[in-house]
Amino acid sequence: MLRCDGSRGSFTPGPGRDRLESSSRAAQLAAMLGLGALAVCALVPVVIQLGLASPMGGFKAFMLGNLLALAALVTGMIGVWSTRVAAGRSGRGRALIGLAAGLLIIGLAVSANISAGFPPRINDITTDTEDPPTFQAARTLDANRGRDLSYPGESFASLQRSAYPDLAPIEVSRSPAKAFDDVRRVAAELGWEITAEDTDAGTIEATDTSRVFRFIDDISIRIRPSPSGARIDMRSKSRDGQGDIGANAARIRAFRKAIDD
C-alpha cells in the first residue's frame, strides 16, 4: 500500500474479515442440514397428499429427512463446541439452529416409537395367530397383484405374542348376524372402505388409509358362532414396508373398543 511519503506499507485485514475467516464450518453445515431436514419432513406429506409421490416413495424421502436431522444434531453439537468463547469463532446462532432442528425431528421420531412401545418389525397382525382370517377379495385388487397375502406364520406370531399379548379373539354376547351388522357399522365409523362382504361365510374385507403418508392396509374380519354368541377375529396387514410402527395393532384395538361399546 502506497503511503503519502511514497513508501509502501502492509495491508491489515479489518475485524470483519477476521470474523468471517474464523466462522465455524460445522455451525454453517449444521444450519444447512437442519433447515434442509425441516423442509423435507414438512413437504413430503404435502407432496403425498397431492398425489405427486407414492406413499412408500414419500416415506423413504421422509426417512432421508430424519437422517439429515440426525446429521444436523451431531454437527450442531460440534458447532456449539467450536463456537465457545475460548475458541474465538463465530456462528453460534447457526449451530443452535441446526441443533434445534435436529432435536425437534429426532425427538418426534423417538416419541412416536416410545408411544408405540418400540414395536417389532412386523406388519401383519391378527387376533388369531393359529387360524388367522384370510384375504380373498384383497387378492383380486390391482394394487395387490403379485403380493403374497398369506400369513407369515410362527415367525410373526411369536413376535406378536410378545409385543401385543392383549390381542385375542373378540367374544360378544350377540348373534352372529347381529355381530356382522355391527362390524359393518363400526367399519364405516372408523372410516374403512369395505371391499367385500359375505353374510353366509361371515366375512368382511376392507381397506384403511393412513392420514399422513396415505399407506393402504388390508383388513379381513371373520364372524363365527360361539357359546357366548359370536366370536370375531380380525387381521390387519400393511401393503408396504416391513414394519408398521404398531399401526395394525392399534387398528385392531380401536375396532375392539368400538365393537364392545
N, C-alpha and C positions, 0 to 999 in steps of 0.2 A: 504494500500500500504506500503511495507517494505522499510524503509529508509536505508541509508548506516550505520547509527549508531545503527540499529536494532529496532528502534521504528517504530510504524505504523502511517501513515497519511491518510487523507481522499482523495478520488478521486474527482477532479473537472472537470466537462464536459467542452470540448472545445467550442469555439464560434460557430463552425459548427453545433454541436449537439443542442445548444440553438436555432439556427436559424431554424433547421428542426422541432423542437418541437413547435416553435411559428408560423409556417406556417399556413395561413388561410385555414381552411377546405372548407369554402364557395368558395374561389378562385379556389381551386382544383376541386371542384364539377362543378363550372361554366365552366371551361375549358373542362371538360369531356362532359358535356351536350352540349356545343356549338359545339365542334368538332363532336359529335355524330349526332347532328341536321344537320350540313352541309353534313355529309356523307350520311344520309338518304335522304335528299332532292335532293342531286346530283345523287345518284344511282337509285332512284325509276324510273325516266323517262327512264333511260338506260335499266333497267330490263323490263319495259313495252314494249319498242321498240323491245327487243329481244324475246318477247312473253313468258317470264318466269313468268309473273303475269298478272292478268286480269286488265282492266282499273280501275274498282271500287276498287279492292284489292290494287292496286298500289296507288290510290288516298287516301285511308284510311291510308296507310303507310306514305304517304306524309304529311297528316294532323298530324300524330303522330310526324313527324319531326318538324312540326310547334309548337306542344306542348312542345317538347324538347327545341326548340328555345326560347319559352316564359319562360320556367324554367331557361334556361341559362341567359336570360336577367335579371330576378329577382335575381338569385344567383350571377350574375356578379356585380350587383349594391351593393349587400351586401358585396361581396368580396372586391370591391373597397373601401367601407367604413371601412371594418375591417383591411385593409392594409394601412390605412393612417399612417402618421409618428407618430402621438400621440399613436396609438395602438401598435406600435412596432412589427408588424407581417409582414412576407414576403408573396409573392405570388401575388403582384400587376399585374405582367405580365400575369399570368394565369387568373386572374379576368378580365382583359381587353380583353383577347382572347374570353372568354365566353360572355362578354358584346357585343363585336363587332359582333360575330356570331349571337347572338340573335337579335341585332338591324338590321342586314342585312336581315335575313329571315323574321322577323315580319314586317320590313319596306316594303319589296317587297309584302307581302300579303296585307297589308293595302293599298299600292299604287294601287294594282290590283283592289281592291274594290272601291277605290276612282275613278279610271278611268272608272269603270263600273257604277258609280253613286250609289253605295250601293243598288243593285237591290233586289227586293223581292225574297223570296224563292219559285219561280215558275219555271217550266221547260217546259211549253207548250205555245208557243206564236203564235199569228196569226194576220193577217190584218183584219179579220172579226170575232169578238168575238160572234156575234149573229148567224152567219151561217158559222162556220169555215169549211175549206176543210177537208174531211175525209180521212182516211187511208184504202185502200182496199188491194193493193198488200203487203203492210207492214205487214198486219195481217198474211200473209201466210209464212213469213220468219221464219226460225227456231229460230232465236235469239229473235223473238217477241212472240213466243208461250207462252201463259199464261199471257201475258201482257195486260193491259187494255189500248187500244189506243183511247178510246172515249174522247172527250173534257171535262175537269173538270167542265165547266160551269161558273156561275157568281163568284164563289169563286176565280177563276183565272182571270176572265175578269175584275173585279173591280180593282184588284191589277195591272193588265197590263195597264189599262187606266191611272192609277195614275203615274206609273213608265215610261211608254212609250207612251205618248199621241200622238206622231208623227206617230205611226204605223196605217196605214189605207189602204183601197183598193187602188191598183195602177191603175190609168186610163192612157191608152196610145192611141194615135191617129193613130192606125193601125188596120188592120183587125184581127179578132181572129186567123185566120190561120197564118198570119204573126207573131202575138204575140206568138203563140205556137212555131213556129220555133225559135224565138228569145229567148224564155225561155230555149229551149233545148241547144242553143248555149251558153247562159250565164251559165247554169248549168255546162257545160263542162269546161268553162273558170274558174269557181270558184272551180273546182276540185271535184265536186259532182259525185257520181256514180248513174246513172239513173237506177232504178229498174223496172219501168213500165211506159208506156205512152199510152194514148187513145186519138187519134185525134178527134173521134166523140164526146166523152164526154168532151174533152178539159182539160184533167187532166194529170199531170206528177208527178210521185213519185220518190224520190231519197234518198240517204243517204250521210252524210258528216262526215268525221272522223277528230277529232281534232289532232293536230300535237304532242303535248306533251304526253297527257295521253291516246290517241287513243280512246277517247269516240266516239261512233257512234250515231248520231242523225238522226231521220227520218224526211223527208220533203215531203209535199204534196202541189202541186200548181194547181190552177183551173183557167181556162181562159173562160170568158163568153162575149158575145156581150154586148156593151153598147152604149149609144148615141154618145159618143166621139170616139168609135171604138171598144175597148176591155177593159174589167176590169180583172185585175189579182189579185187573192188572194193567199196568201201563209201561210202555217202553218209549224212551225219547233218545233219538240218535242224531248227532250232528253230521252234516254232509261234508264239512271241510275241517281240516286240521286233525291233530292227534289228541289234543286236549280240549276241554270246554270251559275251564275255569269254574267248574261247578254249576254251569248253566242248566244242564239237563236234570241234575238232582234238584235244583231249585224249582224247576218247572213241575216236576212230579210232586214236590211238597206243596206248591201253590195249588195244584189240581186237587190233591188230597184234602187240603184245608177247605177248598170251595165245595167239594162233594160232602164233606162232613157237616158243613154249616147248614 
